[in-house]
Amino acid sequence: MDPKQAVEAAKTWFVMASFATGEDREKKMLNGLNSLAEAVSGIADAQRRIEARLNR
């Protein structure tokens, strides 16, 4: 999943979590946080690729 899709997925999970309670809310929040972590990882990968091209 690319970073933009991961951020959109995180937003969806957080909206769903806002309507949930208890353990279900925590699971949805965790899914949202995992999606954000995936987005950050994708952004970091893109940054490394760009830096590598610029430093050739």
Stockholm file with secondary structure:
# STOCKHOLM 1.0

chainA/1-56         MDPKQAVEAAKTWFVMASFATGEDREKKMLNGLNSLAEAVSGIADAQRRIEARLNR
#=GR chainA/1-56 SS CCHHHHHHHHHHHHHHHHTCCHHHHHHHHHHHHHHHHHHHHHHHHHHHHHHHHHTC
#=GC SS_cons        CCHHHHHHHHHHHHHHHHTCCHHHHHHHHHHHHHHHHHHHHHHHHHHHHHHHHHTC
//
